Amino acid sequence: MPLTVTPRPLFRQPLEEAAFAGHDEVVRIFLDFLSSTSSAHIVSNAKDAVFYCACRGVNLSTLDIVFDSLRVECAEWGEVLVGTMDEVTDVEVFKRLYSSAEEFIHAEKSDDEQTKDELLSDLLYPAAVKGAVPLIEHLLELGATPKKPASSREPDQEDASDPDDPLDQKDPSYDEDPSGYAVACGHTDAVIYMLEKGFRPRDLSEVPVDDCLVGAVRWESLRMVEAILSHIDRGSPHFGKRLEASLQMAMERENERILSRLLTLGSAALNNRMIRRVRNRAEYVLGLESMADFLQGYLAADEDSRISSPLPSTYSGSSGSDSESSGTE
C-alpha cells in the first residue's frame, strides 16, 4: 500500500485536491512553500500525498513534479510503486509506475518477495474489481495469468485468507479467478472480455452456493447473463440448480427480459417442477402476481411448442440493448 501520510502536512486537503485535479502550478506553490517553512519529513509526506493523488487522478504531469525526487529520497520507493499499482486503473499511469518498479521486481522467487509473474497476476484482481478493461488487457500483454483454481492445487498450496484484504471479503464463490470479482462488482464489459480471453470463474465448473450466473442476474445485466450462459457447462449435473436459483433472482427482481432469456437458453435443463417452485414463490411468498402469471404462461404451453418456441405468449420484451440498473457500466 502507499505510504501512510502522517503527520498531516500543512495544506494537506487543498494539496491533495490540486494534485488529483492536475493543477500543477498550485501543487508547485504549495510544495515550494512547505520546502521553505517545514521539516524535510513533512515535505516528504506532502510529496507522497501528491504522488498518490496524481496517480488516482490520472495526471502524469503532476506526477512528474514529485516522481524524481521521491525516487531519490524515499527509502521504500519500491514498495510505494508496487503498492500504488493496486490503486490505478489508467494504463499510462500504470506504465509509468511499472517501468520504474521493474528493478524492484524479482524474476525468480526470493524469500517472501513476489516474482514478476506473481505480481502481474495479482494485479489482475484489483483491475477486475474496478472493471478496468484496458488495464486488464495490458496486464495480459505483460504476461499476467489467473491463479490455478484451488481444486487443481495441492493442499499445501492453498492461499490463506487475509481478513484485512477487501478482496477476501467478497463472496467465497468468486474466489480464485479474477473474472469472478468482475461479476461480483457488476462490471459487464470486464466479464465479457475476460471470458473471451479464457478466464473462468471457479463456479462455472464447481459447486458454490451463490454462483456467478446468479451474480449476473442480481446486477440485472442481460449481456453478462448471456455471456456466462455461453461459457457455462450446461451438461453439468449442477447446472439445473444454478439455473433455478437464477430464475428465482430474476423473478425477485421482476425482470421479465432476463427471466425469459434464462428460460430460453436453459430450457434443456429445466423441468416443470423447477419452474413451478419459482412461480409459487412469486405468488404465495412474494405476492408478485405479474411474475406468477408470466411463469404460468410458460408452464401452460405445450412441451413440444415450448422447446421450439420457449418464450411465453405474454412476453413482449426484446433482446436488444441491455439496460443496466446497476449503473456500473
Phi, psi and chi 1 to 4 in degrees:
 res  aa     phi    psi   chi1   chi2   chi3   chi4
   1 MET       -  154.8  -66.3  -63.5  -68.3      -
   2 PRO   -59.9  158.9  -22.5   32.7      -      -
   3 LEU   -59.5  141.7  -68.8  178.1      -      -
   4 THR   -76.6  125.6  -57.6      -      -      -
   5 VAL   -89.3   93.3 -176.0      -      -      -
   6 THR  -140.7  141.4   53.6      -      -      -
   7 PRO   -70.1  163.3   29.6  -36.7      -      -
   8 ARG   -64.3  122.6  -68.6  175.5   64.5   87.7
   9 PRO   -71.3  158.7   26.8  -33.7      -      -
  10 LEU   -58.8  141.9 -169.9   63.4      -      -
  11 PHE    67.5   22.7  -55.4  129.2      -      -
  12 ARG   -53.3  -54.0  169.3   70.1 -177.9  -83.9
  13 GLN   -66.3  -51.5 -177.1  172.9  -14.7      -
  14 PRO   -63.6  -32.5   16.8  -28.7      -      -
  15 LEU   -64.8  -45.4  177.8   60.5      -      -
  16 GLU   -63.3  -42.6  -71.9 -179.9  -17.9      -
  17 GLU   -65.4  -38.7  -69.7  178.1   -5.6      -
  18 ALA   -64.9  -40.5      -      -      -      -
  19 ALA   -67.6  -41.2      -      -      -      -
  20 PHE   -65.1  -37.1 -174.5   82.7      -      -
  21 ALA   -84.5   -9.4      -      -      -      -
  22 GLY    79.9   28.5      -      -      -      -
  23 HIS   -87.6   84.3  -61.9  -44.5      -      -
  24 ASP   -61.5  -43.3  -66.0   -2.9      -      -
  25 GLU   -65.1  -38.0  -70.6  -54.1  -47.4      -
  26 VAL   -64.6  -42.9  175.5      -      -      -
  27 VAL   -59.7  -44.1  169.9      -      -      -
  28 ARG   -62.8  -40.8  -72.5 -167.7  179.5   94.2
  29 ILE   -61.6  -46.7  -70.2  171.0      -      -
  30 PHE   -61.7  -47.0  -79.4  135.7      -      -
  31 LEU   -65.7  -38.4  -69.3  178.1      -      -
  32 ASP   -63.7  -41.4  -72.3  -15.3      -      -
  33 PHE   -64.5  -45.9  178.4   83.6      -      -
  34 LEU   -63.3  -37.5  -70.3  171.3      -      -
  35 SER   -62.8  -30.8  -63.3      -      -      -
  36 SER   -93.7  -10.5   61.7      -      -      -
  37 THR  -125.1  -12.7   60.2      -      -      -
  38 SER  -123.4  169.1  -56.0      -      -      -
  39 SER   -71.9  162.1   67.9      -      -      -
  40 ALA   -61.7  -33.4      -      -      -      -
  41 HIS   -64.7  -43.6 -179.9   62.7      -      -
  42 ILE   -67.6  -39.1  -72.2 -179.3      -      -
  43 VAL   -63.3  -41.0  173.3      -      -      -
  44 SER   -63.4  -42.0  176.3      -      -      -
  45 ASN   -63.9  -37.6  -76.6  -20.1      -      -
  46 ALA   -64.4  -40.1      -      -      -      -
  47 LYS   -65.6  -37.7  -70.1  178.9  179.5  179.3
  48 ASP   -58.3  -43.6  -70.3  -21.4      -      -
  49 ALA   -64.4  -41.9      -      -      -      -
  50 VAL   -62.5  -43.9  170.4      -      -      -
  51 PHE   -58.3  -50.8  173.5   83.4      -      -
  52 TYR   -65.8  -45.5 -179.0   65.0      -      -
  53 CYS   -69.8  -34.7  -67.8      -      -      -
  54 ALA   -65.7  -38.1      -      -      -      -
  55 CYS   -63.7  -46.6  -72.5      -      -      -
  56 ARG   -67.8  -32.8  -66.3 -166.4   63.7 -169.1
  57 GLY   -85.0   -1.5      -      -      -      -
  58 VAL    56.6   57.3 -167.4      -      -      -
  59 ASN  -124.8   92.3  -62.4  -56.3      -      -
  60 LEU   -66.8  -37.0  -70.8  171.3      -      -
  61 SER   -65.8  -37.2   61.2      -      -      -
  62 THR   -68.3  -39.5  -49.7      -      -      -
  63 LEU   -59.4  -38.6 -175.8   61.0      -      -
  64 ASP   -65.6  -23.0  -73.4  -23.0      -      -
  65 ILE   -61.3  -37.4  -65.7  173.6      -      -
  66 VAL  -112.9   -8.1  -62.9      -      -      -
  67 PHE   -60.3  -53.8 -160.9   92.0      -      -
  68 ASP   -65.3  -40.3  -70.4  -23.2      -      -
  69 SER   -68.7  -38.1   61.0      -      -      -
  70 LEU   -66.2  -36.7  -79.7  174.9      -      -
  71 ARG   -60.2  -33.0 -179.1  167.1   53.3 -170.9
  72 VAL   -85.2  -40.8  173.8      -      -      -
  73 GLU   -88.4  -29.8  -60.4  165.7    4.3      -
  74 CYS   -82.5  120.4 -178.1      -      -      -
  75 ALA   -71.5  -22.2      -      -      -      -
  76 GLU  -110.9   35.9  -60.0  174.2  -28.1      -
  77 TRP   -57.2  -43.6  179.9 -125.7      -      -
  78 GLY   -60.9  -43.3      -      -      -      -
  79 GLU   -65.9  -37.6  -66.0 -179.5   20.4      -
  80 VAL   -63.7  -44.8  171.4      -      -      -
  81 LEU   -61.4  -51.1  -72.4  170.3      -      -
  82 VAL   -64.5  -41.0  172.2      -      -      -
  83 GLY   -64.9  -38.7      -      -      -      -
  84 THR   -71.5  -27.8  -53.2      -      -      -
  85 MET   -61.2  -25.5  -77.0 -167.8  -72.5      -
  86 ASP   -63.4  -26.5  -88.8   -8.2      -      -
  87 GLU   -95.1  -20.8  -56.7  -70.0  -25.8      -
  88 VAL   -85.3  153.7  -57.7      -      -      -
  89 THR  -122.9  -14.4   57.5      -      -      -
  90 ASP   -86.3  134.4 -179.1   77.8      -      -
  91 VAL   -66.5  -41.7  173.8      -      -      -
  92 GLU   -66.4  -39.9  -66.8  -54.2  -45.2      -
  93 VAL   -64.9  -42.3  172.8      -      -      -
  94 PHE   -60.2  -44.3  178.5   87.2      -      -
  95 LYS   -59.4  -39.7  -72.4  179.3  178.5  178.7
  96 ARG   -62.5  -44.3 -176.6   82.6  163.4   89.3
  97 LEU   -71.1  -43.9  -59.4  179.4      -      -
  98 TYR   -66.1  -38.7 -175.3   73.1      -      -
  99 SER   -62.0  -33.0   62.7      -      -      -
 100 SER   -84.5  -23.1  -65.4      -      -      -
 101 ALA   -84.4  -15.6      -      -      -      -
 102 GLU   -57.5  -34.1  -78.0 -169.8  -72.0      -
 103 GLU   -68.2  -18.3   62.7 -178.7  -73.0      -
 104 PHE   -96.6   -5.6  -58.4   98.6      -      -
 105 ILE   -99.3  129.7  -58.4  171.1      -      -
 106 HIS   -84.7  137.0  -60.0  -88.7      -      -
 107 ALA   -74.6  -30.9      -      -      -      -
 108 GLU  -124.6  159.5  -61.9 -179.9   -4.2      -
 109 LYS   -61.6  129.9 -167.0   70.8  174.8  176.9
 110 SER  -140.2  109.6  173.6      -      -      -
 111 ASP    53.1 -124.9  -62.3  -31.7      -      -
 112 ASP   -98.3    6.7  -65.9  -31.3      -      -
 113 GLU   -75.5  147.0  -60.8  -67.8  -22.3      -
 114 GLN   -77.6  146.8  -75.6 -177.4  -51.6      -
 115 THR   -82.4  169.1   65.5      -      -      -
 116 LYS   -58.7  -46.3  174.6 -177.4  175.1 -179.3
 117 ASP   -62.9  -39.3  -69.1  -17.7      -      -
 118 GLU   -66.4  -41.5  -72.0  172.7  -21.4      -
 119 LEU   -62.7  -48.5  172.2   63.6      -      -
 120 LEU   -61.3  -40.6  -68.8  172.2      -      -
 121 SER   -67.1  -39.6  -62.4      -      -      -
 122 ASP   -64.8  -33.0  -76.9  -11.6      -      -
 123 LEU   -70.7  -15.4  -71.4  171.7      -      -
 124 LEU   -63.6  -30.7  -76.6  170.3      -      -
 125 TYR   -68.7  -53.9  -68.6   83.7      -      -
 126 PRO   -63.7  -31.8   18.4  -30.2      -      -
 127 ALA   -64.6  -39.8      -      -      -      -
 128 ALA   -68.6  -39.4      -      -      -      -
 129 VAL   -60.3  -35.6  167.0      -      -      -
 130 LYS   -88.2   -7.7  -61.8  177.1 -179.0   70.2
 131 GLY    69.4   29.6      -      -      -      -
 132 ALA   -86.2   83.5      -      -      -      -
 133 VAL   -61.0  -47.0  176.1      -      -      -
 134 PRO   -59.6  -36.2  -25.4   36.0      -      -
 135 LEU   -70.4  -40.2 -178.7   56.2      -      -
 136 ILE   -59.5  -44.0  -66.0  169.7      -      -
 137 GLU   -61.0  -42.3 -177.8  177.9    6.9      -
 138 HIS   -66.1  -40.9 -177.6   63.9      -      -
 139 LEU   -62.3  -38.8  -71.0  168.4      -      -
 140 LEU   -65.7  -37.4  -66.1  177.7      -      -
 141 GLU   -64.3  -31.2  -69.7  172.1   -5.6      -
 142 LEU   -79.2  -11.4  -68.8  173.8      -      -
 143 GLY   113.6   11.5      -      -      -      -
 144 ALA   -67.6  143.1      -      -      -      -
 145 THR  -138.6  148.3   55.7      -      -      -
 146 PRO   -68.0  152.7   24.8  -33.3      -      -
 147 LYS   -65.9  156.1  -65.6  178.4 -179.3  178.4
 148 LYS   -67.0  142.1  -68.1 -178.9 -179.9  179.7
 149 PRO   -57.6  150.6  -21.4   31.7      -      -
 150 ALA   -56.7  -34.5      -      -      -      -
 151 SER   -67.2  -19.8   59.8      -      -      -
 152 SER   -98.5    3.7   67.3      -      -      -
 153 ARG  -109.7  159.3  -72.1 -177.1  -77.0  161.3
 154 GLU   -71.4  156.4  -63.0  -61.6  -36.1      -
 155 PRO   -55.1  -36.6  -26.2   34.4      -      -
 156 ASP   -78.4   -0.9   59.8   -5.6      -      -
 157 GLN   -97.5   -2.5  -68.7  179.7  -64.2      -
 158 GLU   -62.7  139.6  -64.7  -71.1  -18.4      -
 159 ASP   -83.2  134.5  -67.7  -31.4      -      -
 160 ALA   -74.3  138.7      -      -      -      -
 161 SER   -75.6  138.6  176.8      -      -      -
 162 ASP  -106.0  109.7  179.8    1.1      -      -
 163 PRO   -65.5  -18.0   23.3  -32.9      -      -
 164 ASP   -91.9   -3.9  -64.2  -36.0      -      -
 165 ASP   -90.9  120.4 -175.5  -12.9      -      -
 166 PRO   -61.1  -26.4   19.1  -31.2      -      -
 167 LEU   -66.6  -31.3  -67.9 -177.4      -      -
 168 ASP   -74.9   -8.9  -80.9  -14.8      -      -
 169 GLN   -87.3   -5.7  -55.8  -50.3  -51.5      -
 170 LYS   -70.7  164.2  -64.1  -67.1 -178.6 -174.7
 171 ASP   -55.1  132.6 -170.2  -72.6      -      -
 172 PRO   -60.5  -18.6   19.9  -32.6      -      -
 173 SER   -68.3  -12.7   65.1      -      -      -
 174 TYR   -98.3    7.7  -61.9  115.9      -      -
 175 ASP   -64.5  162.1  -84.8   -8.2      -      -
 176 GLU    82.3  -46.8  -55.4  -55.7  -23.1      -
 177 ASP  -112.7  130.7 -168.9  -76.5      -      -
 178 PRO   -62.0  -25.6   16.4  -28.9      -      -
 179 SER   -62.5  -28.7   59.2      -      -      -
 180 GLY   -65.8  -32.6      -      -      -      -
 181 TYR   -69.5  -35.3  -70.7   97.9      -      -
 182 ALA   -64.1  -37.8      -      -      -      -
 183 VAL   -63.2  -47.5  173.5      -      -      -
 184 ALA   -60.7  -30.5      -      -      -      -
 185 CYS   -96.0    0.0  -64.8      -      -      -
 186 GLY    78.0   26.1      -      -      -      -
 187 HIS   -93.0   90.3  -62.7  -54.3      -      -
 188 THR   -58.8  -49.9  -62.5      -      -      -
 189 ASP   -62.0  -38.6  -70.1  -21.2      -      -
 190 ALA   -66.5  -40.9      -      -      -      -
 191 VAL   -61.3  -48.9  172.1      -      -      -
 192 ILE   -61.5  -44.9  -66.9  172.7      -      -
 193 TYR   -61.8  -45.6  174.8   80.3      -      -
 194 MET   -69.8  -36.9  -62.6  179.0   86.1      -
 195 LEU   -63.2  -40.3  -71.8  174.1      -      -
 196 GLU   -65.9  -25.8  -70.2  174.1  -10.3      -
 197 LYS   -90.0    5.0  -70.2  -63.4 -179.9 -179.9
 198 GLY    98.8    2.2      -      -      -      -
 199 PHE   -72.4  146.4  -71.3   76.8      -      -
 200 ARG  -139.3  114.8  -67.0  -66.3  179.8  -90.0
 201 PRO   -53.6  141.0  -23.5   33.4      -      -
 202 ARG   -53.1  -36.9 -178.7  174.6   63.0  161.7
 203 ASP   -78.6    3.6   56.7   68.3      -      -
 204 LEU   -71.9  -19.3  -75.1 -177.5      -      -
 205 SER  -126.2   -9.5   58.2      -      -      -
 206 GLU  -114.6 -162.6  -64.2 -170.7    8.0      -
 207 VAL  -126.1   76.1 -165.2      -      -      -
 208 PRO   -84.3  166.9   34.4  -34.6      -      -
 209 VAL   -74.5  -42.1  174.2      -      -      -
 210 ASP  -126.6  102.5 -174.1    9.1      -      -
 211 ASP   -96.2 -178.9   63.6   29.7      -      -
 212 CYS   -68.6  -28.5   61.3      -      -      -
 213 LEU   -64.8  -43.1 -177.5   57.4      -      -
 214 VAL   -63.2  -38.5  176.5      -      -      -
 215 GLY   -60.8  -41.0      -      -      -      -
 216 ALA   -65.1  -40.4      -      -      -      -
 217 VAL   -66.4  -37.8  175.4      -      -      -
 218 ARG   -58.3  -37.7 -178.9 -178.8  -69.1  112.8
 219 TRP   -79.8   -3.6  -73.6  106.3      -      -
 220 GLU    55.1   42.3  -60.6 -170.8   66.8      -
 221 SER  -104.8  103.4  171.1      -      -      -
 222 LEU   -63.2  -39.4 -179.2   59.7      -      -
 223 ARG   -63.8  -39.4  -70.5  171.0   54.4 -133.7
 224 MET   -68.2  -41.7 -166.3 -168.3  -59.4      -
 225 VAL   -59.0  -46.5  168.2      -      -      -
 226 GLU   -64.8  -38.8  -69.6  175.7  -25.1      -
 227 ALA   -64.8  -43.4      -      -      -      -
 228 ILE   -67.7  -41.3  -69.3  172.9      -      -
 229 LEU   -63.9  -29.3  -78.6  171.8      -      -
 230 SER   -74.9  -16.0   69.0      -      -      -
 231 HIS  -113.1  -13.3  -69.4   90.3      -      -
 232 ILE   -74.4  151.8 -160.6  168.2      -      -
 233 ASP   -81.6   99.5  179.2    9.3      -      -
 234 ARG   -74.8  -10.9  -59.3 -173.1 -160.2  178.8
 235 GLY   -88.3   -3.2      -      -      -      -
 236 SER   -65.1  141.5  165.1      -      -      -
 237 PRO   -65.3  -14.9   22.6  -33.6      -      -
 238 HIS   -95.5   -6.7  -49.2  -68.6      -      -
 239 PHE   -62.5  -38.7  177.0   56.5      -      -
 240 GLY   -59.9  -42.7      -      -      -      -
 241 LYS   -64.6  -40.7  -68.0 -178.6  179.4  179.2
 242 ARG   -63.9  -41.0  -66.5  174.5 -179.6  168.7
 243 LEU   -64.7  -42.1 -170.5   57.9      -      -
 244 GLU   -63.5  -41.6 -176.9  176.5  -10.6      -
 245 ALA   -62.7  -35.8      -      -      -      -
 246 SER   -70.3  -38.1  -59.3      -      -      -
 247 LEU   -61.4  -42.4  -71.3  171.8      -      -
 248 GLN   -58.1  -45.7  -68.9  -85.8   12.6      -
 249 MET   -65.2  -43.6  179.8   62.1   66.3      -
 250 ALA   -63.6  -38.4      -      -      -      -
 251 MET   -65.0  -45.0  175.3  -89.0  -67.0      -
 252 GLU   -63.7  -31.4  -68.3  172.8    9.4      -
 253 ARG   -81.5   -5.9  -69.4  -73.0 -165.5  -90.1
 254 GLU    54.5   43.7  -60.2 -176.9   69.9      -
 255 ASN  -107.7   96.3 -167.2  -43.1      -      -
 256 GLU   -67.5  -34.2  -73.5 -170.3    5.0      -
 257 ARG   -62.7  -47.3  -65.0  174.6   67.8 -123.7
 258 ILE   -71.8  -38.1  -70.9 -179.4      -      -
 259 LEU   -59.3  -43.9 -168.6   58.3      -      -
 260 SER   -65.3  -39.0  -68.7      -      -      -
 261 ARG   -66.6  -39.6 -157.8   64.6  177.4  144.3
 262 LEU   -63.6  -42.5  -68.4  169.1      -      -
 263 LEU   -64.1  -37.2  -69.0  168.4      -      -
 264 THR   -70.1  -55.3  -57.8      -      -      -
 265 LEU   -75.2  -21.7  -63.7  178.3      -      -
 266 GLY  -107.1   15.4      -      -      -      -
 267 SER   -57.6  -34.5   58.7      -      -      -
 268 ALA   -67.7  -25.0      -      -      -      -
 269 ALA   -98.4   -3.7      -      -      -      -
 270 LEU   -94.2  152.1  -70.4  170.3      -      -
 271 ASN  -134.5  165.0   58.4   55.2      -      -
 272 ASN   -61.1  -30.6  -75.9   -5.7      -      -
 273 ARG   -63.6  -43.0 -177.6 -178.5  -60.0  174.6
 274 MET   -61.1  -49.0  -66.6  177.7 -179.4      -
 275 ILE   -64.9  -37.8  -59.7  170.4      -      -
 276 ARG   -65.0  -36.8 -167.2  172.1  -69.4  110.0
 277 ARG   -61.7  -42.8  -79.9 -163.2  -65.4  -98.6
 278 VAL   -66.3  -42.1  178.0      -      -      -
 279 ARG   -63.2  -43.6 -178.2 -126.9  176.2 -100.8
 280 ASN   -65.4  -38.1  -71.0  -15.1      -      -
 281 ARG   -64.2  -39.1  177.6  172.5  172.6   77.4
 282 ALA   -61.5  -43.4      -      -      -      -
 283 GLU   -82.6  -48.7  179.9  175.1    8.6      -
 284 TYR   -93.0  -23.3  -60.3  117.6      -      -
 285 VAL  -101.6  -47.2  178.3      -      -      -
 286 LEU  -100.2  -14.7  -59.3  177.4      -      -
 287 GLY    68.0   30.9      -      -      -      -
 288 LEU   -95.5   84.7  -59.3  176.5      -      -
 289 GLU   -63.9  -37.9  -66.4 -176.0    6.6      -
 290 SER   -64.9  -38.0   62.4      -      -      -
 291 MET   -70.4  -38.7  -68.7  -68.2   98.1      -
 292 ALA   -63.0  -43.2      -      -      -      -
 293 ASP   -65.1  -40.0  -68.8  -16.1      -      -
 294 PHE   -60.8  -47.2 -177.6   86.1      -      -
 295 LEU   -71.1  -32.2  -69.9  164.9      -      -
 296 GLN   -64.4  -36.3 -173.6   59.3   42.2      -
 297 GLY   -63.2  -35.2      -      -      -      -
 298 TYR   -69.3  -43.0 -171.0   92.7      -      -
 299 LEU   -66.7  -32.3  -72.6  166.4      -      -
 300 ALA   -73.8  -19.0      -      -      -      -
 301 ALA   -67.5  147.7      -      -      -      -
 302 ASP   -63.4  140.6  178.5   79.0      -      -
 303 GLU   -57.8  -40.5 -176.4  174.3   -0.4      -
 304 ASP   -66.1  -44.9  -69.4  -24.3      -      -
 305 SER   -69.5  -29.3   64.0      -      -      -
 306 ARG   -65.7  -36.8  177.4  163.5   63.9   85.8
 307 ILE   -70.1  -40.5  -67.4  174.7      -      -
 308 SER   -79.6  -30.9   61.2      -      -      -
 309 SER  -144.5   82.2  178.6      -      -      -
 310 PRO   -73.9   -9.6   24.8  -32.7      -      -
 311 LEU   -76.7  133.9  -67.1  179.9      -      -
 312 PRO   -67.9  152.9   22.6  -32.1      -      -
 313 SER   -63.8  -21.9   58.7      -      -      -
 314 THR   -78.3   -9.8   56.6      -      -      -
 315 TYR   -77.1  127.9  177.5   69.4      -      -
 316 SER  -123.0    6.0   59.7      -      -      -
 317 GLY   -79.4  179.0      -      -      -      -
 318 SER  -135.3  162.7   65.0      -      -      -
 319 SER   -97.6   36.2   58.9      -      -      -
 320 GLY   -76.7 -136.3      -      -      -      -
 321 SER   -63.4  145.2   60.7      -      -      -
 322 ASP   -88.2  120.0 -171.0   10.8      -      -
 323 SER   -94.4  105.5   57.1      -      -      -
 324 GLU   -84.6  113.6  -53.7  -72.8  -11.0      -
 325 SER   -73.1  -20.9   66.1      -      -      -
 326 SER   -76.4  -24.1   64.2      -      -      -
 327 GLY    71.2   17.9      -      -      -      -
 328 THR   -86.9  -12.9   57.5      -      -      -
 329 GLU  -116.5      -  -64.4  -63.5  -24.8      -
